Amino acid sequence: MFLNWAGPYFKAYHLLKGGAGGARGFQVQLLNESGRQGVLLIFDPTIGPGNFRHFYEYLGEELLALGYHRACADQSTAHHAHHTEHTIKQLFKPNPTDCPQTGDCNQRYGLVTLDLVAMNGQPIFIHLSRNAVLQPGFTPANSFDELLKNLLDAPPADAATEALIGEYHDRF
């Protein structure tokens, strides 16, 4: 199922980064904070809440496959006057392995956070960010672009995969 969304989000990221982002297709927002890079993958109604949640979980599993472990996971609900916000958060740390060339701890892409934010039960966005560890004893972090390439650069879905969208469309 991830093939329905991974590639289009990756394309949207590169279009926006290159200055050609627009209103067509999936939407992303770039985040650049001091020492942290990230992206918001904005929910698209064509995906459906259940599929978007599945996509969030898929991204977490892909981080594990990239040599990370889930250091912690939590969720919170905040009740406001006119809406309720629900956030699911995960923090991923690279598995402690040494780089053979330097003996430093290989930090891969740095510390990675993955959040899913919903309002009144409707998903709003997935927040994916990383910050590099700048302490001595760690290898330089690989680029955020490379992280997104490893997570999202996938071939387009075939017709059979696209046909599965409706099965999970309304579940959250």
Secondary structure, DSSP 8 states (H G I E B T S, - for coil): -GGGTHHHHHHHHHHHHTT---SSS--EEEEEETTEEEEEEE--TTT-HHHHHHHHHHHHHHHHHTTEEEEEEEEEEEE-SS-EEEEEEEEEEE---B-TTT-SB--TT-EEEEEEEEETTEEEEEEEEEE---STTB-----HHHHHHHHH------HHHHTTHHHHTT--
